Amino acid sequence: MSKLSANRRFSPVLTAASILIFLGAMSAARPASAQNPASSTAVPQAGAQTPAAQKPADAQKPEDEQTPAETLKVSVNVVGLFFNVKDKHGALMPNLTKDDFEVFEDGKPQTVKYFAAESNLPLTLGILIDSSGSQLRVLDMEKDVGGAFLRQILTDKDEAYVIDFNIDAELIQDYTRDVHRLQAALNKVKINTGFSSPVPGAGGPVPTAPGSQKGTVLYDAVYLSAHDMLAKEVGRKAMILLTDGEDEGSQLKIKDAIEAAQKSDAIIYVLLCADRGFYGSFQVGYSGEGEMRKLTEATGGRVINVGNKMDKLKEAFDQIAAELRSQYNLGYTPTNSVQDGSYRKLEVKSKQNYKVQCRAGYYATPREPLPQ
């Protein structure tokens, strides 16, 4: 497995109390280390009295003689979704309400428990930048425009990190709100030119590790970003991949990357940045777009093909920024309450036939035990 050092963080449990965090407390500044939100609601047991309902005589008892109200912790599992809505021309549709949507899990209708058109919830963002040899002529463009995007999108409530991948995946900047540190991390990324092996089907050189077939461990990088970084975060989570979409030598398959991303509730955007001169010199085309569409469609993101054009890359980042600021947020309690780890298909439908950009499913994994 590719190397990636990452801070371990508490895994969130979406419960009835967590709804308050999503709709209320999460709009406040997030602490430096995200902690597990409250995972239960306190319900007075039968016969127990709240302090406000205590009898006057009881209220006058000495403190050590008063009987505190006992509580029963009740866990309610909630599936949370972030999604965008667009018209037939691709324009974002704001100001819709809960009544404008229907939600289905494995084809069965679900009852929406909460809904919000939130654009200011804290965002955790991963930037994954491909530094394999095929990116030689587009890497500087990616650094400049990627840094400008981070300065545009990040607020003091948000955090981001940077992963560089070629023959290995490396975390070069851990979670930070400091855009200067993020830009410095991007600036450190160098094209891997240490070793070479043939381009599949072409015979040209690409960087790789000695004695191995690894060249661009894209799928490994996505898996590690999802599993090691985002899976234990709360709220809105997204990855942006700057790559030509070609994987060469990952230990994992694309299905593993997709599964990890879905389990982490992360939205993935892929900006296809391809140095056409590199591929043209070997008289082959790059073919990663199809696999990247599988990755993005499964997670509620999309692929934007920018080639090697600076203006297209800027426009793509602007589109992503607009989408991340225009997300709807809903939650429902599944009618199928069995937490057996199975995959459940999701579908959010617009009653006005707008296009809904949403992840394709989730895994019904058991939650962590409630705190005692």
BELDANOR-V401207 format. One line per field, one symbol per residue. phi: phi as a letter, one per 40 degrees, with the letter a starting at -180 (. if undefined). psi: psi as a letter, one per 30 degrees, with the letter a starting at -180 (. if undefined). burial: + if it has 24 or more other C-alpha atoms within 12 Angstrom, else -. A space follows every 50 residues. Layout:
phi: ???
psi: ???
burial: ???
This chain:
phi: .ccacaccbcccbcbdccdccccbccccccccbcbccdbabcbdcdgcbc dcbccdcccccddcbcccccbbcbcbcbcbbbabbbcccgccbcgcbdcc bbbbbfgbcbcccaaacbbbcdbbbbbbbcbcdccdcbcccccccccccc ccccbccbbaabbbbacabbcbacdacccccccccccccbccbcaaaccd gbgccbcaccgbbcbaccccccdcccccbccbcbgcbabbbbacgcbahc cbccccccccccccgccbbbbcbbcccccccbfbbcbccccccdccccbg bacbcbfbbdccccccccccdccccbccbbaaccccccbbgccbcbabbc ccgccbbacciabcccccdccc
psi: klkjkkkklkkkjjaeefeeeefdffflkklejklklkglkkkklkfkkl efgkkeeefflleffkjkkllkkkkjkkkkkkllklafggkkjlglleff lkkkjhfkklkkelkkikfgkkkkkkjjkkglffgeffeeeeeeeeeeee feekaffllllkkkkcflkkjfjlklfjfeeeeeeeffkkkjgelllkkk geglklklkkglgkejieeeeeeeeeefeffglkbkklkkkjlggkkjgk flleeeeeeeeeffhkkkkkjjjkjfeeeefghllkgfeeeeeeeeeffg alkjjfbgkeeeeeeeeeeeeeeffgklkllljkfjfkigglkkkkkkkk fgglkkjllfalkikkllkkk.
burial: -+-+-+----+++++++++-+++--+---+--++-+++++---------- ------------------------++++++++++++-----++--+-+-- +++++----+-+++++++++++++++++++++++++++++++++++++++ +-+++++++++++++++++++++++++-+--++-+++-++++---++-+- ----+++++---++++++++++++++++++++++++++++++++++++++ ++-+-+++++++++++++++++++++-++------+-++-++++++++++ ++++++++++--++-+++++++++++++++++++---------+++++++ ----++++++++++--+-----
